[in-house]
Structure formats: C-alpha cells, structure tokens
Amino acid sequence: MARIKDDSVERVKQAADLVELVSARTQVRKAGSRFTARCPFHEERTPSFSINPVEKWYYCFGCGAKGDVITFVRETESLDFAGAIEWLGERFRIPLEYDDTSPKQDAERRHRDRLYALLEQATAFYERHLWETEAGEPVRAYLAGRGLGEEVCREFRLGLSPGGATLARKAAEKGFTRAELASVGLVNRRGNDYFAGRLMFPMADARGRVVGFSARKLREDDPLRGKYVNSPEGELFHKSAILYGLHLARGAIAKQERAVVVEGNTDAIALRQAGLEPTVASMGTALTERQLKELTRLTSRLYLCFDSDAAGEAATLRGMDLARRNGFHVLVVALPKGSDPADDPAGFQARLDEAASYPLHGVRVICAGSGSAEDKFRAAREFLAPIEESPERQDALRFVADQLGLSRDTQAGLAPRAGGAAVGISERVLEVGDRLERDALAAVVRHRKLVPLLAELSPDDFNSEEHRQLRAHLVEGVGANGLTGLLAELDARATEEDVSEVTAKELLLRLRERRLQRDLSRATEDLERTRELQASLARVRAALRDLV
C-alpha cells in the first residue's frame, strides 16, 4: 500500500478536533483550558479523562489510556496508523496524497474505492426494498415475529434482495459495470441478483465499510441451497477476518472490557437490542486468528456462546484454545440444548454471570463424552497440562475428581502440568529517581519557556532512555515518534497538579544535584575533580535555597 505523504498527515492532525471525537462517545465538560470526561475506555463514575484541546492529547488518570488524536481513532475504531489517517481524512474532509504511487497503484485504489461505493449503494438499495415496499411487508413481519424491532434492524442495515436484474440495472444507471458487480458477488453469470429474494445482512469492516453480505433464505424454491449464504471471497470480503457487528460493538467492548461472541447474526442483533452492546458474531464458525487480532485491540476478556450441539461444542473448544493462546481470558456461556441467545436475550446477562472458565468448560465436555473413566482421566490430564496454575484450574481438577470418583492418589496425578506455576507480576512502581525525571519533564512540557534550563542538563542526567529521547524532542526538536503517549500523560499530570514555574525550576535543579552527587561518589581519587564537583554542587544548592 502506498505511503500517505507527511504533509497530508500533518493537515489531518491540524484539522482533526479531539474534543469533537471524544464527545461522540462520552459527555465532555470544559475545565479551565482543558476538557474532562468519563473515560471512553473503561467504566467509571467520576470523570478522570483529561483532554488538551490545543495539543490534542488525552490521558486517563483511571486506566492510563493516553495518546493523541490519531491514537484515539486507532484505539476506538480498531485501525492501524494509515487507516486512522484515512478515517480522519474522511471525517474532516481532508484530501490525502500518497508518496511514490504508480499509475497501477492509483488505478487499484480507485478500483477499490468504486467497489466500496458499489457495496454501499447496494446496501441502501436493499434497505429501501425491505422498509419501503409492499414486497418487504412479510419480511418485516418475520423480523417482528423473531422479536427484532425496526430500530435495531435499521441500525444493522438489514435489507431485502428483490431478485431479477433490478439491482444490476440500478447499478448500471449509476455508472457501475457488470464486472464490478460480479467482483463483489452481487450478480450471477446471467447478470441477475445473486441473492434473489433473501434477507440481507451487510458485513462491515472495522471502519464500518460494507465489504460483503450474509443472506438468509426466505422461500423453499430458493436456488441457493444454504440457509445462510455469504458473499464469495474476493478483494474486499474475507469471512475469516469479519466479526459481525464489530463496528457497532467496539466502543462498548473497549469500555466494558469484554466481548461476547455468539454464532449467529440474529443472536448479535437480539442481544444488542436487549442492551448487551459488546456482542459480535463469529460468522457461524470457530474464532480465527484474524478475528481475534481485531479483538486484542479492544479487550482481553471473551465470553463465547456457541450452539450446544456437537459442532458447536467443537467450535467452542477450538475458539477457546486459540483465544487462550492469544492471551485472552476466556469464559463460556452455556445454553440449554436446542436453544440460542436470541431465544431469551433479556435473560442472557444471567447466563453471562454463570459463565464457566476455559478449564472447567473443557473438562465438562470431556467428562460428558463417551469412553471409559480411564479414557476421560487421560483426556482431562492432557487438556489441563498446558494450563497455568489458577483457581479456575483447581475448580476443573475438583470437577474431574467428583465426576470420575477418583481416589486421592489418582487426583494427584491430574495436578502435574507442563511448566512451572504462573507467577503474578505486581504493578510496576516507579523508583524515586524515575519519578523525579518524569516530574521535571512534565513541568517543562507545561512551561515551555523553561526549555533553555532543560538544555543545560545533558542526556546523562536522565537514567531512562525514554526520558532522554523526550529531552531531545523538547530541546533539539527531534521527532516525537513513540513519545506521544508519554507527552500526553506528563501534560495531564502537570496540569492536574498545577505545577508552577518555581516548582519546575526546582525539579530541574534537583536533577542537576542528583547528577553531581553521583559524580562525586565516583571521583574519590581525583582531588581536583572532586573540588570542581563540590563547588558546582554548592552553587546548585544555593540556587535551590533562593527559590524558597
């Protein structure tokens, strides 16, 4: 993909309004020269999210989320850097230019843009046919009979395909070609609508752009066999990369720090209608690496709820194992045989509260299966072996022992596992020296007139490489790549603590004092050097006294 020109990136950053973007997700209030809000990344009762509208930085004192306007879009919209710039460019109407683009690359980009536009117009066409025509009336009744209201169906942009060549004709009137219609799977070889007379579920990417469809069968004489048929794999649509409803759920997933993954599209719609907004559907299959990658940007906690039949259990176990290996904390929501989440969406929260851990669900499936107690014991031991020591693992061990009636000696055989017990890592506490460096740099970030004083300090006055890089940025104008989050945090902390210029000068002098004391301890055999350092230290301490 061609690189976006630096000038375009700068124009986007200048035009983007961070306060406006945050306001779309949470209520924002002005507080002096800044704005505060309840953090959009975690649940909280009192505002701890601080916004600098000039520098376009944010920092949350509650969860530590921090960054600039680009970081905010990357986190909330699940995008990479280029995707965030393109998203902001679209939002604030800033045209983008790309470096070193060949005629072929330009043509490919224009082609993809036309395909996105075609799918968007097809979606709108299907929507109108469902909600505004007589032909849509029985389908509207069907949705109502499933308990799905018009508001939530419109939110997911459900539609109806009329069949025939109506779609192709309308597309041709707008300048789209038969080849473009075929490339996104909208027409068959005869040029008629591929999804004839089906209920249409648009599939969107992380940016909310329609990339394909899932279509449900509505009549028995449908030429397509499957109850649900997806768009064919192509330039834009890749089933393994899509989580249905993610573009609507990602804000709630990040805020609630959990994602509920169900199988069916209607399950996701019904649960969202019932208030369970962090819900997505896995397109009827076990989770994939690409789907999990999208979720890692938002949460580390997954609730899986697949069908209770054999295929559903197998999909659940595969998805659980893959998610666990990708660092997720996985819980499984059990459903009665033959039911799905859409049958009782209002009562689904109670099922979430009773969700089983990955180890416990795994051994439940093993113990409920066929085979001798010895076979089940062997399978349970193999299943539990790679799982780290935890209360959840102990619960699983007790369940197996109870179900199989194991003796104490046999129970002990379940406990060994590959690798040692997991050791909890306590939260990192900044050392006094590290905190002094941060406080001094935060003060300079707030009071830029003190940069000359910071320049009098050398990089060696800072222990942290990150702090040395920030000093270089402030003093020498070196690029801030990788430092945006730190700048946002220090700016917010200095403002919150109302660091004065006098305090800032004191902090810088303290850093100089620390360096001189360190050098003195190493110069014990050099008398002349020792005298020079002592004189310098005396001057610094005198300057500190003058500040009081």
SULMONOR-V505772 format. One record per pair of residues at least 24 apart in sequence whose ideal C-beta (glycine too) atoms are under 7 Angstrom apart, sorted by the first residue. I is the first residue (numbers start at 1). J is the second residue. Records with the same first field share a line. If there is no record, write none. Layout:
I = J ; J
This chain:
1 = 82
2 = 98 ; 99 ; 100 ; 101 ; 105
3 = 98 ; 99
4 = 82 ; 85 ; 96 ; 98
5 = 97 ; 98 ; 99
7 = 97
8 = 96 ; 97
9 = 85
11 = 94
12 = 85 ; 88 ; 89 ; 92 ; 94
13 = 69 ; 70
15 = 92 ; 94
16 = 56 ; 69 ; 88 ; 92
18 = 51 ; 53 ; 56 ; 58 ; 69 ; 72
19 = 51 ; 53
21 = 69 ; 72 ; 73
22 = 51
25 = 76 ; 251
34 = 495
39 = 63 ; 65
40 = 76 ; 251 ; 255
41 = 65 ; 254 ; 255
42 = 255 ; 257
43 = 255 ; 256
50 = 492 ; 496
52 = 491
55 = 491
57 = 487 ; 488 ; 491
58 = 488
59 = 488 ; 489 ; 492
66 = 485 ; 488 ; 489
67 = 484 ; 485 ; 488
68 = 484 ; 488
71 = 484 ; 485
75 = 254 ; 297
76 = 251 ; 254
77 = 206 ; 207
78 = 206 ; 250 ; 294 ; 297 ; 298
79 = 206 ; 207
83 = 207
87 = 207
112 = 235
114 = 180
115 = 180 ; 183 ; 184 ; 235 ; 236
116 = 209
118 = 171 ; 176 ; 180 ; 184
119 = 184 ; 210 ; 211
120 = 210
121 = 174
122 = 167 ; 186
123 = 157 ; 159 ; 202 ; 210
125 = 167 ; 170
126 = 159 ; 160 ; 161 ; 200
127 = 157 ; 159
129 = 159 ; 160 ; 162
130 = 158 ; 159 ; 160
135 = 160 ; 162
136 = 160
139 = 199 ; 218
146 = 266 ; 342
147 = 270
148 = 266 ; 269 ; 270 ; 273
149 = 273
152 = 269 ; 272 ; 273
155 = 248
156 = 245 ; 269
157 = 202
158 = 199 ; 200 ; 201
159 = 200
160 = 199 ; 200
161 = 193 ; 195 ; 196 ; 197 ; 198 ; 200 ; 215
162 = 193
163 = 193 ; 196 ; 197
164 = 192 ; 193
165 = 191 ; 192
166 = 193
167 = 193
183 = 234 ; 235
184 = 231 ; 234 ; 236
185 = 212 ; 231 ; 232 ; 234
195 = 229
196 = 223
197 = 222
201 = 265
203 = 237 ; 242 ; 244
204 = 247
206 = 246 ; 247 ; 294
208 = 247
211 = 236 ; 237
212 = 236 ; 237
214 = 265
228 = 284
239 = 283
240 = 288 ; 290 ; 291
241 = 290 ; 291
242 = 283
243 = 280 ; 281 ; 282 ; 291 ; 294
244 = 268 ; 280 ; 281 ; 283
245 = 272 ; 279 ; 280 ; 281
246 = 280 ; 294
249 = 277 ; 278 ; 279 ; 280
250 = 298
252 = 277 ; 278
253 = 278 ; 298 ; 299
254 = 298 ; 299
257 = 299 ; 301
258 = 299 ; 301 ; 303
259 = 295 ; 298 ; 299 ; 302
260 = 303 ; 305
261 = 287 ; 302 ; 303 ; 304 ; 305
262 = 305 ; 341
263 = 306 ; 307
264 = 340
266 = 342
267 = 340 ; 341 ; 342
270 = 341 ; 342 ; 345
271 = 341 ; 345 ; 348
273 = 345
274 = 345 ; 346 ; 348
276 = 348 ; 349
285 = 315
286 = 315 ; 318 ; 319
287 = 319 ; 322 ; 323
289 = 322
292 = 322 ; 323 ; 326
296 = 326
300 = 327 ; 328 ; 329
301 = 328 ; 329
302 = 328 ; 330
303 = 331 ; 333 ; 352 ; 355
304 = 330 ; 332 ; 333
305 = 333 ; 335 ; 341
307 = 340
308 = 335 ; 337
313 = 365
317 = 362 ; 365
320 = 358
324 = 358
330 = 358
331 = 355 ; 356 ; 357
332 = 356 ; 361
357 = 392 ; 395
359 = 384 ; 387 ; 392 ; 393 ; 396
360 = 392 ; 395 ; 396 ; 399
363 = 396 ; 399 ; 400
364 = 399
367 = 400 ; 403 ; 404
373 = 404
376 = 404
377 = 404
380 = 414
381 = 413 ; 414
384 = 414 ; 417
385 = 417 ; 418
386 = 417 ; 418
387 = 417
388 = 422
389 = 421 ; 422
390 = 422
433 = 463 ; 514
434 = 463 ; 464
436 = 507 ; 510 ; 511
437 = 462 ; 463 ; 464 ; 467 ; 511
438 = 490
439 = 507
440 = 507 ; 508 ; 511
441 = 467 ; 470 ; 490
442 = 490 ; 493 ; 494 ; 499
443 = 494 ; 499 ; 503 ; 504 ; 507
444 = 474 ; 504
445 = 487 ; 490 ; 491 ; 494
446 = 491 ; 494 ; 495 ; 499
447 = 501 ; 504
450 = 501 ; 504 ; 505
451 = 475
453 = 505 ; 508
454 = 508
457 = 508 ; 511 ; 512
461 = 511 ; 512 ; 515
502 = 547
505 = 547
506 = 544 ; 547
509 = 540 ; 543 ; 544
512 = 540
513 = 537 ; 540 ; 541
516 = 540
